[in-house]
Amino acid sequence: MPHAELKFSSDLEIDAISILAEIETVILEHDSGAGACKGRAYPAAQFHHSHIAFTVALLAKPHRDEVFSRALLADLESRIKARLPQPCEFSLGLSYSTPFYVTNFHAG
């Protein structure tokens, strides 16, 4: 299950929920077996320069090679930027979790 985190300066008027949903859509377009993408957004009340930063993490798998990663990163960048109504500094990182990472569901 992929994860997406969005951190942004609070002066930006963005729809974080729609951006996180768009990230999930793009991931699934590249890898239909990826599953739902857990997303979180963190506005920063105190900041220096208007900015937005994304971190997208997936589990490492053989088909998620350099070609896959570059294509996913390019599509994520263009689709996210299409949803940003204001100019700002932009960062986007794609990472892969190590084999020593647990992701599952806790039923309580």
Secondary structure as the mmCIF struct_conf table of DSSP 4:
data_model
#
loop_
_struct_conf.conf_type_id
_struct_conf.id
_struct_conf.beg_label_comp_id
_struct_conf.beg_label_asym_id
_struct_conf.beg_label_seq_id
_struct_conf.end_label_comp_id
_struct_conf.end_label_asym_id
_struct_conf.end_label_seq_id
STRN STRN1 HIS A 3 SER A 9
TURN_TY1_P TURN_TY1_P1 SER A 10 ASP A 11
BEND BEND1 LEU A 12 LEU A 12
HELX_RH_AL_P HELX_RH_AL_P1 ALA A 16 HIS A 30
TURN_TY1_P TURN_TY1_P2 SER A 32 GLY A 33
BEND BEND2 ALA A 34 ALA A 34
STRN STRN2 LYS A 38 ALA A 44
BEND BEND3 ALA A 45 GLN A 46
BEND BEND4 HIS A 48 HIS A 49
STRN STRN3 HIS A 51 LEU A 59
TURN_TY1_P TURN_TY1_P3 PRO A 62 HIS A 63
HELX_RH_AL_P HELX_RH_AL_P2 GLU A 66 LYS A 81
TURN_TY1_P TURN_TY1_P4 ALA A 82 ARG A 83
BEND BEND5 GLN A 86 GLN A 86
STRN STRN4 GLU A 89 SER A 97
BEND BEND6 PRO A 99 PHE A 100
#
